[in-house]
């Protein structure tokens, strides 16, 4: 019979969890209150100042907030789909095939993840400059070039995630499909791919959130104001020396977090399954 934890342990556990929850929610509540107060201060005004939605109305009416969100969603969605296509096929090859250089290829992918993204900025800028001149501006310092950066940047890590998940799927399922006359491609699409749903959600969501929250790369790559993503556009509220508006910045932060929050809440059960199952067998 399983022994229940002592009452003192349960109390301490609940206290720790409640404390951590309060610590996490404090900045969120602070930003929410700042977005509902008049003026542009981050620390709030007078105690009797009524809360108002004027910052949200001004944000939607007098700024390019909706344009920034649209650009971010386009880049994040496209980069997530491209990353899924590349990482899924490569992860399947590393998991199911045995070929020359497989071991060192996996090792190389791990080594690539050890270097920070800052080290690649010069190379990324040079490549985009070359593509911009070759394609006459079609691919370069724009949203398309930014999408390709995000799609390729996380491929090594995503390949390892997908490979680990595929290693936990029995090969007998595919072998039975071969016996029934299915080709390798049919087996991959009709048998293996449907079983990969949780890890595909993990890869897609991680790529989406990473691109949505990034500021450094789009601030270097995007040169046109009309192509700013949300993270870069938010800087305009606080970049001035005398015209900083922290209240609208807070309002934009709250609204900007809604797409990621909705995505996470709708797919959280797949995220848990995908992250845990892939760690069972490496």
C-alpha positions in Angstrom: 0.0 0.0 0.0 1.4 3.4 -1.0 2.2 5.6 2.0 0.8 9.1 1.8 3.2 12.0 2.4 3.3 13.5 5.9 1.0 16.5 6.5 4.1 18.7 7.2 5.6 17.8 3.8 2.4 18.6 2.0 2.1 22.0 3.8 5.7 22.9 3.0 5.2 21.9 -0.6 2.1 24.0 -1.0 3.8 27.0 0.6 6.7 26.7 -1.8 4.5 26.4 -4.8 2.3 29.3 -3.8 5.4 31.5 -3.2 6.9 30.6 -6.6 3.5 31.4 -8.2 3.4 34.8 -6.5 6.9 35.5 -7.6 6.1 34.6 -11.2 2.8 36.6 -11.3 4.2 39.8 -9.6 5.8 41.2 -12.8 2.8 40.3 -14.8 0.4 42.1 -12.4 2.8 45.1 -12.3 2.7 45.4 -16.1 -1.1 45.0 -16.2 -1.6 47.8 -13.6 0.8 50.1 -15.4 -1.0 49.5 -18.7 -4.3 50.7 -17.0 -3.0 53.9 -15.5 -2.9 57.3 -17.1 0.4 58.9 -18.0 3.6 57.2 -19.3 5.2 56.1 -16.0 6.0 52.6 -15.2 5.8 53.0 -11.4 2.2 54.2 -11.3 0.7 57.5 -10.5 -1.3 58.7 -7.5 -3.0 56.2 -5.3 -6.5 57.6 -6.2 -5.9 57.6 -10.0 -8.7 55.6 -11.6 -7.8 52.8 -14.0 -8.5 53.3 -17.6 -8.3 51.6 -21.0 -7.1 54.7 -22.8 -3.6 53.3 -23.3 -5.1 50.3 -25.1 -7.3 52.6 -27.3 -4.4 54.8 -28.1 -2.2 51.8 -28.9 -4.7 50.4 -31.4 -5.7 53.7 -32.9 -2.4 55.7 -33.1 0.4 53.1 -33.5 1.4 50.2 -35.9 0.8 47.6 -33.2 -1.5 45.5 -35.3 1.0 45.6 -38.2 3.8 44.5 -35.9 1.7 41.6 -34.6 0.8 40.6 -38.2 4.4 40.6 -39.2 5.4 38.5 -36.2 2.7 36.0 -36.8 3.6 35.6 -40.4 7.3 35.1 -39.6 6.7 32.8 -36.7 4.2 30.6 -38.6 6.2 30.3 -41.7 9.5 29.6 -39.8 7.7 27.0 -37.7 6.4 25.2 -40.8 9.8 25.3 -42.5 11.5 24.1 -39.4 9.1 21.2 -39.1 9.7 20.1 -42.7 13.4 20.2 -42.4 13.8 18.7 -38.9 11.2 16.0 -39.4 12.8 14.4 -42.4 16.3 14.8 -41.0 15.3 13.4 -37.6 13.6 10.4 -39.3 16.8 9.7 -41.3 19.0 9.8 -38.2 16.6 7.6 -36.3 15.8 4.9 -38.9 18.7 4.8 -41.3 22.3 3.7 -40.8 24.7 5.6 -43.1 28.3 6.7 -43.2 28.8 9.8 -41.0 25.6 9.4 -39.0 27.4 9.3 -35.6 29.6 12.3 -36.3 26.6 14.1 -37.9 24.7 13.9 -34.7 27.8 15.0 -32.7 28.2 18.0 -35.0 24.5 19.0 -34.4 25.2 18.9 -30.6 28.3 21.0 -31.0 26.5 23.6 -33.1 24.0 24.1 -30.2 26.9 25.0 -27.8 27.7 28.2 -29.6 25.6 31.3 -28.7 23.6 32.9 -31.5 25.6 36.1 -31.2 28.7 34.4 -32.7 26.8 33.8 -35.9 25.5 37.4 -36.4 28.3 38.4 -38.7 27.9 35.3 -40.8 24.1 35.8 -41.0 24.5 39.4 -42.0 27.0 38.5 -44.7 24.8 35.8 -46.1 21.7 38.1 -46.1 23.8 40.8 -47.9 24.8 38.2 -50.5 21.3 36.9 -51.0 19.9 40.5 -51.1 22.2 41.3 -54.0 21.7 38.0 -55.9 17.9 38.0 -55.6 17.5 41.8 -56.0 15.9 42.3 -52.6 13.5 39.3 -52.7 15.5 37.5 -50.0 17.5 39.7 -47.7 16.9 42.3 -45.1 13.2 41.7 -44.9 10.6 39.3 -43.4 11.5 36.5 -45.8 15.2 36.6 -44.9 14.2 36.7 -41.2 12.0 33.7 -41.7 14.8 31.6 -43.2 17.1 32.6 -40.3 14.6 31.3 -37.7 13.8 28.2 -39.7 17.4 27.2 -40.0 18.7 28.4 -36.6 16.9 25.8 -34.5 17.2 22.8 -36.8 20.1 21.0 -34.9 18.1 21.0 -31.6 14.9 20.1 -33.3 16.5 17.2 -35.1 17.6 15.8 -31.7 14.2 16.2 -30.3 12.5 14.4 -33.2 15.1 11.7 -33.3 14.7 10.9 -29.6 11.0 10.7 -30.0 11.2 8.5 -33.1 13.5 6.1 -31.2 10.7 5.5 -28.8 8.3 4.4 -31.6 8.6 0.6 -32.3 10.1 -0.2 -35.7 7.7 -3.2 -35.9 4.9 -0.8 -36.9 6.8 0.3 -40.0 8.0 -3.3 -40.8 4.4 -4.5 -40.8 3.6 -1.8 -43.3 6.4 -2.9 -45.5 5.1 -6.5 -45.4 1.7 -5.2 -46.5 3.4 -3.6 -49.6 3.7 0.0 -48.5 6.7 2.0 -49.8 9.0 3.8 -47.4 7.4 7.1 -48.1 3.9 5.7 -47.6 5.0 4.2 -44.3 6.5 7.5 -43.2 3.4 9.6 -44.1 0.6 7.1 -43.1 2.1 5.3 -40.2 5.0 7.2 -38.6 4.0 10.8 -39.1 0.6 10.5 -37.4 2.3 9.0 -34.3 4.7 12.0 -34.2 2.0 14.6 -33.4 3.1 15.5 -29.9 6.8 16.1 -30.8 5.8 18.0 -33.9 3.7 20.3 -31.7 6.7 20.7 -29.4 9.0 21.7 -32.2 6.5 24.0 -33.8 5.6 25.8 -30.5 9.2 26.2 -29.5 10.2 27.6 -32.8 7.2 29.9 -32.8 7.8 31.3 -29.3 11.5 31.7 -29.9 10.9 33.7 -33.0 8.0 35.7 -31.5 10.1 36.8 -28.5 13.4 37.5 -30.2 14.6 41.1 -30.5 18.2 41.0 -31.4 18.1 39.4 -34.9 15.1 41.3 -36.3 16.5 44.6 -35.0 19.6 43.9 -37.2 17.9 42.3 -40.2 14.8 44.5 -40.6 15.5 47.9 -42.1 12.0 49.0 -43.1 9.6 50.3 -40.4 6.7 48.7 -42.1 8.3 45.2 -41.6 9.0 45.5 -37.9 8.0 42.6 -35.7 6.4 43.1 -32.4 9.6 43.0 -30.3 11.3 45.6 -32.5 8.2 47.8 -32.7 7.8 47.9 -28.9 11.1 49.7 -28.7 9.6 52.8 -30.3 7.7 53.5 -27.1 10.7 53.7 -24.9 13.6 54.5 -27.3 13.2 58.3 -27.1 15.1 60.4 -24.5 12.1 62.6 -23.6 9.1 60.8 -25.0 9.1 57.4 -23.4 5.7 56.0 -22.9 5.9 53.0 -20.5 2.1 52.8 -20.2 1.5 52.0 -23.9 4.6 49.8 -23.8 2.9 47.8 -21.0 -0.4 47.7 -22.8 1.3 46.4 -26.0 3.1 43.8 -23.9 -0.1 42.5 -22.5 -1.9 42.4 -25.8 1.2 41.0 -27.5 1.4 38.1 -25.1 -2.2 36.9 -26.0 -1.3 34.9 -29.2 1.5 32.9 -27.4 -0.7 32.4 -24.4 -3.6 31.1 -26.5 -1.2 28.8 -28.5 0.3 27.4 -25.3 -3.0 26.7 -23.6 -4.5 25.0 -26.6 -1.5 22.7 -27.1 -0.2 22.2 -23.6 -1.2 18.5 -23.4 0.8 17.7 -26.6 3.7 19.6 -25.2 3.9 17.5 -22.0 3.6 14.3 -24.0 6.1 15.3 -26.6 8.8 16.4 -24.1 8.5 13.4 -21.8 8.1 10.6 -24.3 11.2 11.6 -26.3 13.4 11.3 -23.2 12.5 7.6 -22.6 14.8 6.2 -25.2 17.8 8.1 -26.7 
